[in-house]
Amino acid sequence: MSRILPILVLVLLFSCQESESPKGCAVANPIEDLPWLREEIKNTIDLNLVDYFYLIQGTYKGATVFSFLNCCPFCRTVPQILDCEGKVINAFITDVTDQKVIWRPTSSVCN
């Protein structure tokens, strides 16, 4: 149960976040140029399960989106799809095309 708590905290952070980013993703490096995304990565690093999480960027209905995914064998999470402003989009990860990993901790066990 104590291992599930950090996951729940991460989900709550995603759902209660105010936007600090510019409209659209017209940025060269989303990890550095989108303050809300940089903060979410920091929050993920602070989790005890960080070795299991990674960040993808993809496309949903022509727009750039992001999602923290995991390869955690004992976590039951539903990935949230976030737009360029950090707002949750009502979509499934299978609806996101052109997925690519843009951040993964060096200690990651995910392939």
MDTraj code that builds the backbone (N, CA, C; nanometers):
import mdtraj as md
import numpy as np

residues = "MET SER ARG ILE LEU PRO ILE LEU VAL LEU VAL LEU LEU PHE SER CYS GLN GLU SER GLU SER PRO LYS GLY CYS ALA VAL ALA ASN PRO ILE GLU ASP LEU PRO TRP LEU ARG GLU GLU ILE LYS ASN THR ILE ASP LEU ASN LEU VAL ASP TYR PHE TYR LEU ILE GLN GLY THR TYR LYS GLY ALA THR VAL PHE SER PHE LEU ASN CYS CYS PRO PHE CYS ARG THR VAL PRO GLN ILE LEU ASP CYS GLU GLY LYS VAL ILE ASN ALA PHE ILE THR ASP VAL THR ASP GLN LYS VAL ILE TRP ARG PRO THR SER SER VAL CYS ASN".split()
xyz = np.array([
    [0.0815, -0.1191, 0.0000],
    [0.0000, 0.0000, 0.0000],
    [0.0861, 0.1258, 0.0000],
    [0.1981, 0.1232, 0.0718],
    [0.2834, 0.2412, 0.0785],
    [0.3490, 0.2704, -0.0565],
    [0.3576, 0.1719, -0.1433],
    [0.4151, 0.1947, -0.2757],
    [0.3132, 0.2548, -0.3722],
    [0.1887, 0.2390, -0.3443],
    [0.0843, 0.2932, -0.4307],
    [0.0650, 0.4420, -0.4035],
    [0.0910, 0.4864, -0.2825],
    [0.0720, 0.6253, -0.2450],
    [0.1473, 0.7226, -0.3359],
    [0.2750, 0.6997, -0.3679],
    [0.3431, 0.7940, -0.4578],
    [0.2773, 0.8017, -0.5954],
    [0.2235, 0.6921, -0.6428],
    [0.1557, 0.6919, -0.7722],
    [0.0308, 0.7791, -0.7642],
    [-0.0440, 0.7649, -0.6564],
    [-0.1642, 0.8454, -0.6399],
    [-0.1309, 0.9939, -0.6311],
    [-0.0212, 1.0263, -0.5650],
    [0.0217, 1.1651, -0.5542],
    [0.0537, 1.2197, -0.6927],
    [0.1199, 1.1406, -0.7757],
    [0.1528, 1.1827, -0.9116],
    [0.0269, 1.2095, -0.9925],
    [-0.0716, 1.1220, -0.9814],
    [-0.1982, 1.1406, -1.0529],
    [-0.2665, 1.2679, -1.0072],
    [-0.2680, 1.2928, -0.8774],
    [-0.3299, 1.4148, -0.8255],
    [-0.2575, 1.5397, -0.8733],
    [-0.1256, 1.5335, -0.8808],
    [-0.0498, 1.6481, -0.9288],
    [-0.0858, 1.6811, -1.0725],
    [-0.1027, 1.5782, -1.1539],
    [-0.1393, 1.6012, -1.2934],
    [-0.2765, 1.6650, -1.3039],
    [-0.3695, 1.6229, -1.2211],
    [-0.5069, 1.6697, -1.2354],
    [-0.5306, 1.8066, -1.1715],
    [-0.4401, 1.8549, -1.0884],
    [-0.4622, 1.9816, -1.0182],
    [-0.3650, 2.0904, -1.0611],
    [-0.3016, 2.0735, -1.1737],
    [-0.1969, 2.1648, -1.2138],
    [-0.2493, 2.2833, -1.2934],
    [-0.1978, 2.4025, -1.2634],
    [-0.2296, 2.5196, -1.3429],
    [-0.1253, 2.5327, -1.4528],
    [-0.1653, 2.5885, -1.5625],
    [-0.0776, 2.6016, -1.6778],
    [0.0198, 2.7173, -1.6605],
    [0.1474, 2.6908, -1.6885],
    [0.2487, 2.7951, -1.6892],
    [0.3123, 2.8050, -1.8271],
    [0.2741, 2.7189, -1.9188],
    [0.3415, 2.7112, -2.0468],
    [0.2748, 2.8012, -2.1499],
    [0.3507, 2.8334, -2.2541],
    [0.2913, 2.9123, -2.3607],
    [0.1882, 2.8299, -2.4368],
    [0.0992, 2.8988, -2.5087],
    [0.0001, 2.8272, -2.5899],
    [0.0730, 2.7525, -2.6997],
    [0.0315, 2.6283, -2.7222],
    [0.0968, 2.5464, -2.8237],
    [0.2313, 2.4976, -2.7761],
    [0.2890, 2.4102, -2.8531],
    [0.4203, 2.3554, -2.8165],
    [0.5276, 2.4042, -2.9128],
    [0.5234, 2.5278, -2.9482],
    [0.6239, 2.5839, -3.0382],
    [0.7525, 2.6087, -2.9606],
    [0.8115, 2.5006, -2.9101],
    [0.9353, 2.5093, -2.8324],
    [1.0356, 2.4090, -2.8880],
    [1.1609, 2.4415, -2.8756],
    [1.2668, 2.3548, -2.9271],
    [1.2860, 2.2316, -2.8391],
    [1.2772, 2.2496, -2.7072],
    [1.3020, 2.1413, -2.6132],
    [1.1942, 2.1443, -2.5052],
    [1.0891, 2.0626, -2.5196],
    [0.9785, 2.0699, -2.4231],
    [1.0215, 2.0487, -2.2788],
    [1.1191, 1.9631, -2.2556],
    [1.1629, 1.9354, -2.1187],
    [1.2212, 2.0610, -2.0539],
    [1.2934, 2.1386, -2.1299],
    [1.3541, 2.2607, -2.0770],
    [1.2625, 2.3820, -2.0908],
    [1.1813, 2.3858, -2.1965],
    [1.1067, 2.5059, -2.2295],
    [0.9643, 2.5124, -2.1743],
    [0.9128, 2.4017, -2.1249],
    [0.7783, 2.4010, -2.0663],
    [0.7917, 2.3851, -1.9146],
    [0.7742, 2.4928, -1.8388],
    [0.7949, 2.4870, -1.6932],
    [0.7123, 2.3792, -1.6238],
    [0.5880, 2.3602, -1.6623],
    [0.5036, 2.2599, -1.5978],
    [0.5594, 2.1194, -1.6211],
    [0.6148, 2.0943, -1.7399],
    [0.6702, 1.9622, -1.7699],
    [0.7992, 1.9381, -1.6919],
    [0.8811, 2.0394, -1.6833],
    [1.0049, 2.0300, -1.6040],
    [0.9713, 1.9990, -1.4578],
    [0.8646, 2.0618, -1.4053],
    [0.8223, 2.0385, -1.2672],
    [0.7700, 1.8952, -1.2489],
    [0.6950, 1.8452, -1.3463],
    [0.6440, 1.7070, -1.3377],
    [0.7579, 1.6062, -1.3397],
    [0.8600, 1.6324, -1.4180],
    [0.9769, 1.5432, -1.4188],
    [1.0433, 1.5452, -1.2822],
    [1.0577, 1.6636, -1.2244],
    [1.1162, 1.6737, -1.0897],
    [1.0327, 1.5950, -0.9896],
    [0.9003, 1.6068, -0.9982],
    [0.8124, 1.5326, -0.9077],
    [0.8274, 1.3825, -0.9269],
    [0.8431, 1.3398, -1.0492],
    [0.8609, 1.1973, -1.0782],
    [0.9927, 1.1464, -1.0208],
    [1.0954, 1.2262, -1.0327],
    [1.2262, 1.1879, -0.9772],
    [1.2170, 1.1709, -0.8259],
    [1.1339, 1.2513, -0.7615],
    [1.1189, 1.2440, -0.6163],
    [1.0456, 1.1179, -0.5703],
    [0.9810, 1.0469, -0.6619],
    [0.9113, 0.9228, -0.6262],
    [1.0114, 0.8103, -0.6007],
    [0.9761, 0.7208, -0.5143],
    [1.0614, 0.6042, -0.4896],
    [1.0642, 0.5081, -0.6076],
    [0.9671, 0.5206, -0.6969],
    [0.9558, 0.4292, -0.8105],
    [1.0068, 0.4897, -0.9408],
    [1.0879, 0.5921, -0.9334],
    [1.1298, 0.6647, -1.0524],
    [1.1955, 0.5743, -1.1572],
    [1.2586, 0.4672, -1.1165],
    [1.3247, 0.3778, -1.2116],
    [1.2272, 0.3143, -1.3086],
    [1.0990, 0.3190, -1.2779],
    [0.9976, 0.2561, -1.3617],
    [0.9227, 0.3545, -1.4520],
    [0.9477, 0.4835, -1.4403],
    [0.8723, 0.5833, -1.5162],
    [0.9546, 0.6436, -1.6283],
    [0.8855, 0.6838, -1.7339],
    [0.9474, 0.7554, -1.8445],
    [0.8421, 0.8446, -1.9089],
    [0.8871, 0.9411, -1.9878],
    [0.7984, 1.0407, -2.0482],
    [0.7988, 1.0242, -2.1995],
    [0.6793, 1.0196, -2.2563],
    [0.6690, 1.0134, -2.4014],
    [0.6056, 1.1417, -2.4548],
    [0.6388, 1.1708, -2.5789],
    [0.5752, 1.2787, -2.6533],
    [0.5125, 1.2144, -2.7759],
    [0.3953, 1.2596, -2.8124],
    [0.3287, 1.2041, -2.9286],
    [0.2320, 1.3040, -2.9879],
    [0.1435, 1.2525, -3.0730],
    [0.0465, 1.3365, -3.1411],
    [-0.0933, 1.2810, -3.1183],
    [-0.1857, 1.3705, -3.0843],
    [-0.3259, 1.3340, -3.0694],
    [-0.4093, 1.4395, -3.1414],
    [-0.4840, 1.3974, -3.2423],
    [-0.5664, 1.4879, -3.3239],
    [-0.4853, 1.6063, -3.3748],
    [-0.3626, 1.5786, -3.4189],
    [-0.2775, 1.6811, -3.4775],
    [-0.2026, 1.7687, -3.3794],
    [-0.2225, 1.7478, -3.2502],
    [-0.1572, 1.8302, -3.1475],
    [-0.0529, 1.7481, -3.0718],
    [0.0506, 1.8147, -3.0248],
    [0.1535, 1.7503, -2.9440],
    [0.0990, 1.7233, -2.8048],
    [0.1246, 1.6024, -2.7560],
    [0.0814, 1.5634, -2.6219],
    [0.1938, 1.4911, -2.5510],
    [0.1799, 1.4768, -2.4199],
    [0.2797, 1.4116, -2.3355],
    [0.2104, 1.3146, -2.2409],
    [0.2845, 1.2132, -2.1973],
    [0.2316, 1.1209, -2.0970],
    [0.3470, 1.0531, -2.0247],
    [0.3333, 1.0422, -1.8932],
    [0.4275, 0.9635, -1.8149],
    [0.3770, 0.8197, -1.8160],
    [0.4586, 0.7308, -1.8664],
    [0.4253, 0.5890, -1.8697],
    [0.5184, 0.5165, -1.7747],
    [0.4903, 0.3885, -1.7522],
    [0.5772, 0.3118, -1.6640],
    [0.5815, 0.1666, -1.7062],
    [0.6833, 0.0993, -1.6587],
    [0.6963, -0.0443, -1.6786],
    [0.6966, -0.1140, -1.5425],
    [0.6310, -0.0529, -1.4484],
    [0.6264, -0.0999, -1.3106],
    [0.5470, -0.2307, -1.3024],
    [0.6071, -0.3376, -1.2530],
    [0.5383, -0.4662, -1.2488],
    [0.4299, -0.4751, -1.1401],
    [0.4297, -0.3856, -1.0446],
    [0.3314, -0.3922, -0.9365],
    [0.2470, -0.2662, -0.9255],
    [0.2522, -0.1794, -1.0263],
    [0.1721, -0.0567, -1.0273],
    [0.0519, -0.0758, -1.1191],
    [-0.0588, -0.0256, -1.0757],
    [-0.1789, -0.0256, -1.1598],
    [-0.2169, 0.1196, -1.1835],
    [-0.1705, 0.1727, -1.2937],
    [-0.1969, 0.3126, -1.3243],
    [-0.2622, 0.3248, -1.4610],
    [-0.3342, 0.4320, -1.4783],
    [-0.3907, 0.4668, -1.6078],
    [-0.3197, 0.5929, -1.6526],
    [-0.2496, 0.5874, -1.7648],
    [-0.1747, 0.7065, -1.8067],
    [-0.2670, 0.8217, -1.8434],
    [-0.2260, 0.9407, -1.8038],
    [-0.2984, 1.0611, -1.8411],
    [-0.2276, 1.1239, -1.9603],
    [-0.3060, 1.1720, -2.0545],
    [-0.2520, 1.2392, -2.1710],
    [-0.2625, 1.3894, -2.1436],
    [-0.1518, 1.4609, -2.1582],
    [-0.1460, 1.6031, -2.1261],
    [-0.1150, 1.6841, -2.2513],
    [-0.1840, 1.7972, -2.2667],
    [-0.1558, 1.8835, -2.3807],
    [-0.0357, 1.9727, -2.3500],
    [-0.0059, 2.0653, -2.4396],
    [0.1113, 2.1519, -2.4244],
    [0.1031, 2.2465, -2.3061],
    [-0.0146, 2.2619, -2.2500],
    [-0.0314, 2.3476, -2.1330],
    [-0.0376, 2.2670, -2.0038],
    [-0.0264, 2.1351, -2.0140],
    [-0.0311, 2.0503, -1.8959],
    [-0.1709, 2.0101, -1.8552],
    [-0.2691, 2.0371, -1.9392],
    [-0.4076, 2.0009, -1.9093],
    [-0.4352, 1.8589, -1.9569],
    [-0.5114, 1.7854, -1.8769],
    [-0.5453, 1.6471, -1.9090],
    [-0.6431, 1.6441, -2.0259],
    [-0.6149, 1.5569, -2.1212],
    [-0.7012, 1.5366, -2.2374],
    [-0.7735, 1.4046, -2.2180],
    [-0.8986, 1.4007, -2.2533],
    [-0.9777, 1.2785, -2.2419],
    [-0.9477, 1.1886, -2.3616],
    [-0.8442, 1.1066, -2.3490],
    [-0.8013, 1.0171, -2.4565],
    [-0.7311, 0.8969, -2.3952],
    [-0.7154, 0.7946, -2.4756],
    [-0.6411, 0.6765, -2.4345],
    [-0.5022, 0.6817, -2.4952],
    [-0.4062, 0.6190, -2.4298],
    [-0.2696, 0.6186, -2.4799],
    [-0.2627, 0.5528, -2.6179],
    [-0.3546, 0.4619, -2.6466],
    [-0.3563, 0.3975, -2.7781],
    [-0.4015, 0.4943, -2.8874],
    [-0.4619, 0.6077, -2.8504],
    [-0.5017, 0.7090, -2.9474],
    [-0.3864, 0.8019, -2.9853],
    [-0.2762, 0.7948, -2.9113],
    [-0.1614, 0.8822, -2.9343],
    [-0.0693, 0.8158, -3.0365],
    [-0.0416, 0.8888, -3.1448],
    [0.0466, 0.8369, -3.2493],
    [0.1842, 0.9017, -3.2387],
    [0.2773, 0.8507, -3.3155],
    [0.4139, 0.9048, -3.3223],
    [0.4778, 0.9160, -3.1843],
    [0.4558, 0.8169, -3.1001],
    [0.5099, 0.8205, -2.9641],
    [0.6611, 0.8035, -2.9655],
    [0.7280, 0.8873, -2.8877],
    [0.8728, 0.8719, -2.8696],
    [0.9076, 0.9090, -2.7263],
    [1.0032, 0.8383, -2.6715],
    [1.0495, 0.8660, -2.5351],
    [1.1363, 0.9913, -2.5406],
    [1.1015, 1.0908, -2.4580],
    [1.1823, 1.2133, -2.4538],
    [1.2543, 1.2306, -2.3207],
    [1.2193, 1.1476, -2.2217],
    [1.2902, 1.1502, -2.0934],
    [1.2761, 1.0150, -2.0268],
    [1.3892, 0.9686, -1.9760],
    [1.3928, 0.8440, -1.8989],
    [1.5108, 0.8581, -1.8028],
    [1.4922, 0.8254, -1.6757],
    [1.6047, 0.8359, -1.5813],
    [1.7174, 0.7422, -1.6235],
    [1.8378, 0.7795, -1.5907],
    [1.9520, 0.6949, -1.6255],
    [1.9451, 0.5598, -1.5566],
    [1.8752, 0.5537, -1.4436],
    [1.8637, 0.4270, -1.3700],
    [1.7405, 0.3473, -1.4131],
    [1.6754, 0.3865, -1.5207],
    [1.5515, 0.3223, -1.5631],
    [1.5708, 0.1746, -1.5945],
    [1.4706, 0.0956, -1.5558],
    [1.4703, -0.0468, -1.5900],
    [1.3794, -0.0732, -1.7095],
    [1.3148, 0.0315, -1.7616],
    [1.2256, 0.0186, -1.8773],
    [1.3077, 0.0184, -2.0065],
    [1.2640, -0.0619, -2.0990],
    [1.3320, -0.0663, -2.2301],
    [1.2757, 0.0361, -2.3232],
])
top = md.Topology()
chain = top.add_chain()
for i, resn in enumerate(residues, 1):
    res = top.add_residue(resn, chain, resSeq=i)
    for name in ("N", "CA", "C"):
        top.add_atom(name, md.element.get_by_symbol(name[0]), res)
traj = md.Trajectory(xyz[None], top)
